[in-house]
């Protein structure tokens, strides 16, 4: 299925100027479109740790693209892949959509560049260690880098692990699982959380009707 979506992604291309209206539980977002960033709460142990560490309800995010008239989300899960927006939404009761305050920052040329780089990430492994390289990727890192590499915009200033609430029990459990000794955690590693992107001053909420 992933291979099929990848072929569609590469061969049919993605509309960079189109839009669709998207409904959510009575609320209706206007003109969700390529480049919009969507957020959700994925739940689970990692989700609980992310919420505890950041104080935000957002634990996962992805970038919206339109493929053959249907909205999809490029996201860093295991592996980096594409899912329909509807399937993305169904995972969580929490759903939020944001876009650039200044749409001129993401022109057609920049969109094409973003799409090209985004396509090249499909199939890469998810990064459970949250490292700041392109070999593996986690969700908010993927979103941040799509904008950085296509428009040179930094949606937010990367933080470091020590910027978050690492002493919370939910966070310490995940740290122990991933790193063993907490002292092995790279506290100075650049990191971006979904909540950091959601709070970006360069973004605004997609209007609702």
N, C-alpha and C positions, 0 to 999 in steps of 0.2 A: 504493500500500500504506500509506504514511504517513497519507494522508487517511482511508483506511478505519479504521485504528487510532485516529486522532483522533476520528472519529465515534463509534466504540465507546466510547472513553474518555469522551466528553461525554454521549452519549445513554443509555448503559446504566448509567453510574455505576460506582463502585469500592467493593467491600465493605471497610468499615473495621474490622470486627471478626473477619473470617474468617481462616483459616490453612490452610496445606498443609504436609505433610512433604516434604522435599527431600533427595534422595540425591546424594552425590558420591563416586565412586570408592571405594566400600566404607564411607565415613563417611556419617553421616546427620544432617543438621541437623533439630532439632525445631521444628516450628511456625513456619517462615518466614512472615512476615505483613506486612501493610501497614505501611510505615514503617521496616522493616529496611533497613540500608545494606549493599550488597554491593561487594566489592573484587576487582580482578583485575590481572593484568599483561598489557597489550595488546601488548607487544613493539614493534618498529619503532624508528625513530630517536628519535621523541619519547619513547617509553617508556624507551629507554636513557638519555635525558637526564634524565627525571624520577627514575629510580632512582639515577643518579649524583648528582643535586642533593640528593636527600632521604635517601639511604642506605636506602631501603625497596624492597621488591619490589612494592609496590602502585603502579600507574600510572594506574588508572582506577577510577571508582566510580559508583554510581547508587542510586536509591531503589526499593524493592520496593512494588508495588501489586497487588492482586488484582482482576482483571477477569473477571466471569462464571465464577468458580471456578478461574481459571488465573492463575498468578503471572506478572507482567510487571515490567520495570525501566524507569523513566523515567531517561534519561541524556542528558547533553550531549555529543553527537557532532556530525557535520555532516549535518543540523541536529539540534537537540534533538528527541528522538523516543522512542518506546516500542518495546521488544523483549521477546520472551518471556524469562523467566528461564532457560529451557533453552538458548536461543540465546545469551544472555549468557554462560552458563557454558561453552559449547562453544568460545568464542574463546580460552580460556586454561587452562593446567593449574593456575594459581593461582586459588583462589576462597576468599573469606573473607566471613563475614556477622556483622554486629554490630547491636545494638539498644539502646535506652535502658535504663539501669540502673533508672530509675523510670518504669514504664509510665504512671503517672498523669499524667506531664508531657505526654503525647500522648493526650488524651481524644478523645471522638468529635467534639466541636466543633472542636478543633485539627486533627484529621485532615481534616475536611471543608474547613477553611480551607487546609490544605496541598495537598489535591487540587485545589481551585479555582485556587490560584496555579500549581501544577505544570502543570495543563492549559493555562493561558494562556501557558506558555513553549514549548509544542510548536511546532516550525517555525522557532524562532529560530536564527540562525547560531551555529556554534561560535566561540569566541573564542580564536584562536591567539596573541593578544598578552597574554592573561591580565589583562585590565583589570577593575576592580571596579565595573562598572555593570551594569544589567539589559538593555542593548541587545543584547549578545551574551553567551554564557555558556560557561564550561568546566566540566568534570564535577564537581569538588569544590566549586566555587563554587555550582553549582545545588543540590547536596545541602545545603550549609551554609545557603543562603538559604531553602530549603524549611522547615527547622526554625526559623530565625530569624523568618521572616514569619508562621509559624503558631503558634508557641509562645513566641516571644521568647527561645528558648534559643540561646546561642552554643555550639555543640558544641566549638569550640576558639577560641582567640584568634587572629585573623588575623595572619599574619607579614608580612614584607616580603621582596622578592627577595634582598636582601643577607643574609637569614637562612640561605640555602641554600648549597651548595657550587658556586658559579658558575665556579670555575676548572678544574673537571674538563673534559677534552677533549670528551666527549660533550655537555656542557652548552654549552660555548663555540661548538660548531658550530651548534647550534640558535639560540643567541642571535644569531649572525652572520646566519643565514638570516632570522630574524624581524625583527630590529631594524637590521641592517646594521652600523652603528657601535655597539659595546657601550655607548658613552657615552650612547646614546639610550634605553637600557633604564631604565624608571621604577623605580629601586631602592627608592623609598619607597612604591610602590603596595601596598595591602593584597593579600594573596594567601593562599590555603589550598590545600594539597596533599592528595591522598588519604591520605598517611601521617599528616598532622596529624589528620584525622578518625578514622582507625583508632586513634590513640593517645588519643582523647578520654576523659577520666575520667568523662564522662556516659554512655559506652557500655560494653557488655559483649559478649563473644562469644556468639552464639546457641548454646545447648547442643547437644551432639551425643549421639547414642545409641551 
